[in-house]
């Protein structure tokens, strides 16, 4: 990532912040390393382990962490980190949420303690890994996906095709649906200096030059039905390149509004005082959003208003 630009929009656009330390791992036995199947997954809640362990998915080792107890009728909450971040970044949020619900997180291929991908990945590839993880941790029970940045984009792309199991979404400053096209419109090819580097690096990241080697292709927002969805965008404005800062903020805000089309029960709010890492800057808002959506997905609580 370009070192000279460290403000909100740069982090949000490029999504390549390196992860910090790793959670302590509970290594699985040889039998535990087998892929989930109809005979090994508990139908209601999946494998109810606690702590972090490795599972085998499509020939790769995937690092997964779970905490909290399964409860009848309650979805498993699955936290999805942004690009360049491992599940350790979500540890505090997971710890808080697991006081009330079963909460899991995982390192996508190329992130944290999971294996590196063999080559370029698509969203379909990432989705297959997510499906296998959900099979292991949730069985055929419902889940709520709570994703930040690139994790939010992957969750939002996954949900429409898996309405049988994804019963709620929380999108925390999720990468916008058509980032490559949008930034190419805002920043012209003739731009120079830092802003030109921002444009070039964003496009390069989206073409697969990122830890996950995932091609972040533009696509319109598809509906996941009427599931509860809370979309939260950052508040702190981008001002490192004054000439384009306001336009980049408008682009990002419009992209967040477009995510509302994912559900007829979506809401959009701003995390006051927060930068891109909403769950770090305003953990109180992140916790409440996830808890509200989880309660609605379980059939409890009223529809949020904002």
C-alpha positions in Angstrom: 0.0 0.0 0.0 1.2 3.5 -0.7 2.8 4.8 2.5 2.4 8.5 1.7 -1.4 8.3 2.0 -2.8 7.0 5.2 -6.2 8.6 5.5 -9.6 6.9 5.5 -10.3 6.7 1.7 -6.8 5.2 0.9 -7.3 2.5 3.5 -10.9 1.9 2.3 -10.0 1.8 -1.4 -6.9 -0.4 -1.4 -7.8 -2.7 1.5 -4.3 -4.0 2.0 -3.3 -3.2 5.6 -1.1 -5.9 6.9 -2.5 -7.9 9.8 -0.9 -7.8 13.3 -0.2 -10.9 15.5 -2.1 -14.1 15.3 -4.5 -15.6 17.8 -3.3 -18.6 19.7 -4.2 -21.7 17.7 -5.8 -25.0 18.9 -4.5 -27.4 16.4 -6.9 -30.0 15.0 -6.2 -33.7 14.9 -5.9 -35.5 11.6 -9.6 -36.5 11.7 -10.6 -33.0 12.5 -8.8 -31.7 9.5 -11.2 -33.4 7.1 -13.6 -31.3 5.1 -17.1 -30.9 6.5 -19.7 -33.4 5.2 -23.3 -34.4 5.8 -22.0 -37.2 8.1 -19.7 -35.1 10.2 -21.6 -31.8 10.5 -24.0 -31.5 13.4 -27.2 -30.5 11.6 -28.3 -27.7 13.9 -25.1 -25.9 14.9 -22.1 -27.5 13.2 -19.0 -28.2 15.2 -19.2 -26.4 18.5 -15.5 -26.0 19.2 -14.0 -23.0 21.0 -10.8 -21.2 20.2 -8.9 -21.3 16.9 -8.1 -24.3 14.8 -7.3 -25.2 11.2 -9.7 -27.0 8.9 -9.0 -28.5 5.5 -11.0 -26.9 2.7 -10.4 -27.9 -1.0 -6.9 -28.9 -0.2 -6.1 -25.8 1.8 -5.7 -25.1 5.5 -8.1 -22.5 6.7 -7.7 -20.8 10.1 -11.1 -20.5 12.0 -11.9 -19.1 15.4 -15.2 -19.6 17.3 -16.5 -18.6 20.7 -19.8 -18.4 22.6 -22.4 -21.1 22.9 -24.9 -22.2 20.2 -28.5 -21.5 21.0 -31.6 -22.9 19.5 -33.1 -20.6 16.9 -30.2 -18.2 17.0 -28.0 -17.6 13.9 -24.2 -18.1 14.1 -22.6 -14.7 13.6 -19.6 -14.9 11.2 -17.2 -11.9 11.2 -15.3 -11.2 7.9 -12.2 -9.0 8.1 -11.1 -6.5 5.4 -8.4 -7.1 2.9 -5.0 -7.5 4.4 -6.4 -8.3 7.9 -6.5 -11.5 9.7 -9.1 -12.7 12.2 -7.0 -11.4 15.0 -8.1 -7.9 14.1 -11.6 -8.9 15.0 -10.8 -10.5 18.3 -12.2 -7.8 20.6 -15.4 -7.6 18.6 -15.8 -11.4 18.6 -15.2 -11.5 22.4 -17.9 -9.0 23.1 -20.4 -10.5 20.7 -19.8 -14.0 22.0 -21.2 -13.1 25.4 -24.7 -13.4 23.8 -24.2 -15.4 20.7 -22.1 -18.0 18.9 -19.6 -16.0 16.9 -16.9 -17.2 14.5 -14.4 -15.7 12.2 -11.9 -17.0 9.7 -8.9 -16.1 7.6 -9.6 -16.2 3.9 -6.9 -17.7 1.7 -4.0 -15.4 1.6 -4.8 -13.8 4.9 -3.7 -14.4 8.5 -2.8 -18.0 9.3 -4.6 -19.6 6.3 -2.8 -21.0 3.3 -1.9 -18.9 0.3 -4.1 -19.3 -2.8 -2.7 -21.2 -5.7 -3.4 -18.4 -8.2 -5.9 -15.7 -8.9 -9.2 -16.1 -7.2 -12.7 -15.0 -8.1 -15.7 -14.2 -5.8 -17.0 -17.6 -6.7 -13.7 -19.2 -5.4 -13.9 -17.2 -2.2 -17.6 -18.2 -1.8 -16.8 -21.9 -2.0 -14.3 -21.5 0.9 -16.9 -19.6 2.9 -19.5 -22.3 2.2 -17.2 -25.0 3.5 -16.4 -22.9 6.6 -20.1 -22.4 7.2 -20.8 -26.1 6.8 -18.3 -26.8 9.6 -19.2 -24.1 12.0 -23.0 -23.7 11.5 -24.2 -27.0 9.9 -27.3 -26.2 8.0 -28.4 -23.6 10.5 -28.8 -19.8 9.8 -26.0 -17.3 9.8 -25.5 -13.6 10.0 -22.5 -12.3 8.1 -20.8 -9.1 9.5 -18.1 -7.9 7.1 -15.7 -4.9 7.1 -14.4 -3.4 3.8 -13.5 -6.2 1.4 -15.1 -8.7 3.9 -18.3 -6.7 3.6 -18.2 -6.8 -0.2 -17.6 -10.6 -0.2 -20.5 -11.1 2.2 -22.8 -8.9 0.1 -21.9 -10.8 -3.1 -22.4 -14.2 -1.3 -25.8 -13.6 0.4 -28.0 -13.3 -2.8 -27.0 -16.9 -3.9 -27.3 -18.3 -0.4 -30.6 -17.0 1.0 -31.3 -20.4 2.5 -28.6 -19.8 5.1 -27.7 -16.1 5.2 -30.4 -14.5 7.3 -28.8 -11.1 8.0 -26.0 -8.8 7.0 -23.9 -6.1 8.7 -21.8 -4.1 6.2 -19.2 -1.9 7.9 -17.8 0.5 5.3 -17.9 -2.3 2.8 -16.0 -1.9 -0.5 -18.4 -0.3 -2.9 -20.0 -2.4 -5.7 -18.3 -0.8 -8.7 -15.1 0.6 -7.3 -12.9 0.3 -10.4 -15.3 2.1 -12.7 -16.1 4.7 -10.0 -12.5 5.7 -9.2 -11.7 5.8 -12.9 -14.4 8.4 -13.3 -13.4 10.5 -10.3 -9.7 10.4 -11.0 -8.8 10.8 -14.7 -6.0 8.8 -16.3 -4.2 12.2 -16.9 -3.9 12.7 -13.1 -0.4 13.0 -11.7 1.3 12.7 -8.3 -0.2 11.0 -5.2 -3.7 10.9 -6.6 -2.4 9.1 -9.8 -0.7 6.6 -7.6 -3.9 6.1 -5.6 -5.8 5.4 -8.8 -3.2 3.0 -10.2 -2.8 1.1 -6.9 -6.6 0.8 -6.4 -7.0 -0.6 -9.9 -4.0 -3.0 -9.4 -5.4 -4.3 -6.1 -8.8 -4.9 -7.8 -7.0 -6.8 -10.6 -5.7 -9.3 -8.0 -2.5 -7.6 -6.7 -3.6 -8.2 -3.1 -2.8 -10.8 -0.4 -5.8 -13.0 -1.4 -5.0 -12.7 -5.1 -8.8 -12.1 -5.6 -10.0 -10.2 -8.6 -12.4 -7.6 -7.2 -14.6 -7.3 -10.2 -17.3 -4.6 -10.5 -20.9 -5.8 -10.4 -24.4 -4.3 -9.7 -26.0 -5.0 -6.3 -28.3 -8.0 -6.3 -31.1 -8.6 -3.9 -30.8 -11.1 -1.0 -34.6 -10.8 -0.3 -36.0 -9.1 2.8 -33.3 -10.1 5.3 -32.3 -7.5 7.9 -29.3 -5.5 6.7 -27.5 -2.7 8.5 -25.0 -0.6 6.4 -22.6 1.6 8.3 -20.2 4.1 6.6 -17.3 6.0 8.0 -17.5 9.6 9.2 -14.0 11.1 9.0 -13.5 12.9 5.7 -10.6 12.2 3.3 -8.4 15.3 2.9 -4.9 14.0 1.9 -5.4 15.0 -1.7 -7.6 18.2 -1.5 -8.3 18.4 -5.2 -10.0 15.0 -5.2 -10.9 14.4 -1.6 -14.5 15.6 -1.7 -15.2 13.7 -4.9 -13.8 10.5 -3.4 -16.0 10.9 -0.4 -19.1 11.4 -2.6 -18.1 8.4 -4.6 -17.8 6.2 -1.4 -21.0 7.5 0.1 -22.9 6.9 -3.1 -21.5 3.4 -3.1 -22.7 2.8 0.4 -26.2 4.0 -0.5 -26.3 1.5 -3.4 -25.8 -1.3 -1.0 -29.3 -0.6 0.3 -30.7 -2.4 -2.8 -29.5 -5.7 -1.3 -32.6 -6.0 0.9 -36.0 -4.4 1.3 -35.1 -4.2 5.0 -31.8 -2.4 4.8 -30.8 0.7 6.7 -27.8 3.0 6.2 -26.1 5.0 9.0 -22.9 6.9 9.7 -20.6 6.0 12.5 -19.9 9.4 14.0 -16.2 10.1 14.6 -15.1 6.9 12.9 -12.6 6.3 10.2 -12.6 3.2 7.9 -12.2 0.8 10.8 -15.6 1.3 12.3 -15.4 -1.7 14.6 -12.2 -0.3 16.1 -13.2 3.4 16.3 -16.8 2.8 17.3 -17.0 -0.8 18.7 -20.2 0.2 20.5 -22.0 0.9 17.2 -20.6 -2.3 15.6 -21.8 -4.5 18.5 -25.3 -3.0 18.6 -25.7 -3.3 14.8 -24.7 -7.0 14.8 -26.9 -7.7 17.8 -29.9 -6.0 16.3 -29.6 -7.9 13.0 -29.0 -11.2 14.8 -32.1 -10.6 16.9 -34.2 -9.9 13.9 -32.8 -12.9 12.0 -33.8 -15.0 15.0 -37.3 -13.6 14.8 -37.1 -11.3 17.7 -37.0 -7.5 18.1 -38.4 -4.8 16.0 -37.2 -3.6 12.6 -34.6 -0.9 13.2 -35.4 2.7 12.3 -32.9 5.4 11.6 
